[in-house]
Amino acid sequence: MDPSMEEKLDPGMGGRKPGTGMDPADLSCALWPPLWPPGLPLSTFSPMNPPRPLVDHLIYVVPDLEAALPAVEATLGVRPVLGGRHPEWGTWNALLSLGSDVYLEVVAPDPVHAASVASRTDAGGEVGETGEGGGRDLRLATLFGVDRVRAPRLATWCARAESLESRAAAAAAVGLDVGPLREGGRERPDGSRVSWRISDPTGDREGGVVPFLIAWGTTPHPAGGVPGGASLGLTLEGLSVEHPDPERIGRWLKALEVEVLVREAPAPALVAVLNTPLGEVVHRSDAPIFPLT
């Protein structure tokens, strides 16, 4: 093993690595190691050219977007820029680039549109699922549980796809229902609109470890127009999954054509390793990622 990799990533130090020795098994979350399919020789993947899953973006949920921006900057070294609003969901977001084709989305309830979504929901509108009495349950209508979040956390991730239909069919063949495919979009601060197609972002995806899918079509990828990325020293270095049933989750991820390490653990968790101007940071979906003041 490369001696430079024998360092421990210590979440107790803000997720930054202190430079102490570690068991090699603990390095798994810092790499892009695949879940090797049966019969595929390990030599298929060279350590010098590891496979990179088609991670489109990570999603952090926060209770207050404006309060979160300085906290994200203090943690990652770069301040996110406002992305826009999702009127149909009652949310808004801010974005950071994590590389040429991957970004970080910070999502929060939108004080401008949340009330209109709530009134539509209570009246039995088109958002969400039918609740008791024929109305709609807003908790099922909101994205990634942002209506219930109390502390900032890594919620889930999104994988890029050329064809949502083919990925959905492959997933169904191994028992994974990605939900309905739909058009999506958001309003930019300048009034223009960004559009895409996605699988259901509100479904139960095993605690967020199974991604939903996105196809950008002719829309330019957002990572190219927001702060961050390699030029500022902010990149996604690794992504891994923990789950009580790693074999099933591995089959599902393979069907979605994403390959990340899946480890057995008592509870589901997504683990992201970020290289930042302030050092290496590890964020887990089962723990708060930074404090809000």
N, C-alpha and C positions, 0 to 999 in steps of 0.2 A: 504493500500500500504506500502511496505517496505520503511522506511524512507531513507535508503541508496540510493534509486532510485529517490528520489525527488531532482534531480539536473539537471540543465539546460546545454544542450550541445550548446555552443555558437560558431558558425562558425566565428564570429568576433574576437575570440581569437585563431585563427589558428585551430578552430574546437575542441579545448579542453574545458572540462567543468570546470567552475570556482567555482562550489559548491554552487550556489545560488538556492533558491526555484524555482519551476516551476509548470505550469499547468500540471496535469497528462496526458492530451491529447498530449503534446509535447514529451512524452516518446516513442511514437509509433515507431520512427525510430531506437530506441536503442535496440529493442527486436527482437525475431523471431515470432511475432504473425501471425497466418495464416489468410487468407481470408476465413472465415468459410463458407463451402458449405451449401446451403439451407437444413434444416432438420437435420443438424449435431449438437448435443448439445454442448454447450460451454465447458461442463465438460469433453469432450473427450480429451482436452489438459490440462495437469496439469502445473501450473506455475513452478513446480520443474522439469518438463521434457518437455519443449516446443518442438514443431516439428521444425526440422532444414531442410530447403530446400536443395536439392542436388546441392548446389552452387559448381561449379568446380573451377572457377576462375573469378576474377575481371580484367577488362582491362582498363589501363590508357594509353592514347596516349600523346606523347610528340614530339616536333619538332626535338630534338637532344638528342639521347639516352645517349651519354657520358656526356653531360652537365647535364642531369637529374639525374644521379646516386647519386652525392653528395646531390642534392636537396631532393631526396627521403629519403636518410639517415638522413638529417637534420629534416625532417618532421616526419618520422616513427621510427627513432632510429636504423635502420638496413640497411646496404647497399645491394642493389640487386646484384646478380651475373649474368653475361651474359649467356643467354640461348642458342641463336643461330640465324640463319638466315632463312628467308622464301624467297628463290630466285624467286619463281613464283609470289610473291606479292611485291617484292621490299622492304621488311621490315626486321627488326631484333628486338630482344627483350632482356629483363632482367627480372629475376624472384625473388620473395620473397615468402617464405612459410607463410601462414596465419592460419596454423593448419595442422593436419595429412593428410587431404584430400582436402585442398583448398589452392589456392595460388593467388598471385598478378602478373599479367603480364604487364610490361611496354613496349609499342610498339612504334617504331619510323621508319621513312624512313631510309632505308639502303643505305648509300653512295656507297656501292660496287655494289649492284644489281639494284638500282632504275633506273639508266640510261638504262639498258638492258630491264627492264619492259616498260619504256617509249617508246623505239624504237619499241618493239613488239606491244605495244598498238597503236602507231601512224600508224604502217603498217597494222593494222587489224589482230593482233595476237589473241590468244585464251583467253586472260585475259580480263575480263570486258564485257561491253555491246556495241553494235554497236552505234556509234554516227553519227553525220551529215557527209555526204560524204562517208559513208561506213567504215570509220575508227573506232577506239575504243576510248572511253572516259576514260582516265586514272583515273579521279576522281571516276568513278564507279568501277575501278579495284582495287584500293588500299583499304586496310583494315581499317575500322573504321574512315575514313576521315583523316588519318595521313598526307596526302599530303596537307591538308588545315589547320591543327592545328597550332595555333599561341601561345597558352599557354597550359601547361599541364592540362589535365582534365580526369575525370572518364568518359569513353565512353560507356561501356555496361558491360554485364556479360555473363557467359557461364554456362549452367546447364549440369550435368552429366546424361547420359542415358545408360542403358544396351542395349536397342534396339532402334536405331534411327528410324527404319521403323514403329514400333508400336506407338512411340510418334508422328511421322509425321502424321500418319493416324488419331490419336486422335485429333491432332490440326486441321487437315483439316475438321473434323466433326463439329467443332465449328467456322469455318471460318478463321482459321489462316494458311497461307501458309508458311512453314518453308524453302521453296526453295529446290533445288536439294541437295541430299546427295552425299558427295564426300570424297575421300581420302585426308588426309592432312599430313604434316610433316615439320620438320625443321632440319637444319644441326647444330649439336653441335660444339662448338669451337674445340673439339678434332677430328672433322671430321666424327664422327658417326652420325646416323640419328635417330630421334624420329618420330614415326608414330602414326596416329589416324584416326578416321572417324568423320566427322562433317556435320551438316546442313550448309546451306549457311550463311557465316559470314558477307557478304556484303549487305544483303537485308535491307530494311527499317523495323526496329523493333520498331516503335513508339518512336523514340528518344532514343533508347537504353534500354528502360525499359523491353522489352521482350527479354529473352536470346536466343542465338543460342545454339545448342546442340553438345555434344561431347561424343564419346565412345572410351575409351582407349584400349579396347581389352586386349591383353597380355602385353602391354607396362606399365611399372611401373609408378605410378602417380608422376608427377614432384615435388609435394610438399615435398616428402620424401628426395629429394637430393639437396635442396637449403637452404640458410640461412633463419632464422626467425622461426616462429612457437611458440608454448607455452614455449619451453625451453628458448627462448629469450624474451618472453613477448609480442609477436606480433601475434595477432589473429583477425579474423573477428568476431565481436560480434553481428552484426545485419545488415539486408538489408531490405529496404522497397522501395516502388514505389509510385510515384505521377503521376496522369493522369487526364485529363478532363473527361474521360469515365471510371471510375473505375470498373463498372460492366463488361464491355466487356473485359478489360484487366484481370480482375479476372478470367473470364471464360477461357481465353487463357492460363493463367498460370496454372490453375487447369488441363487443358488438357495436359500440359507439365509435370504435376506431380511435380510442385514446388509451395510451399505455402509461400508467403510473404504478409505482410500487403500492401494493395493498398488503397491509400487515394485520394480523389478528390482534384484537384488543377488546376489552370489555364493552366499550361503547363506540359509536361512530364518531370520527373526527377527521377533519381536513387539516393538513399541515402544509403551510407555505413558507418557503425560505426566500427572503428578499435580500439582495445586495443593495445597500443604500450608501449615500455619502457619509453616514454616521457609523457604518459598520454593518455586519450581517445581522439580520433580524429574523426571528422565527415567530410566526403567528399561527395559532391553533383555533379551530372553530369552537372548541369546548372551553375557552377561557377569554375574558375581556382582553382586547388588544392594546388599549391605551386609555388613560383616564381623561375625563372631561372636566374642565374647571369652570 
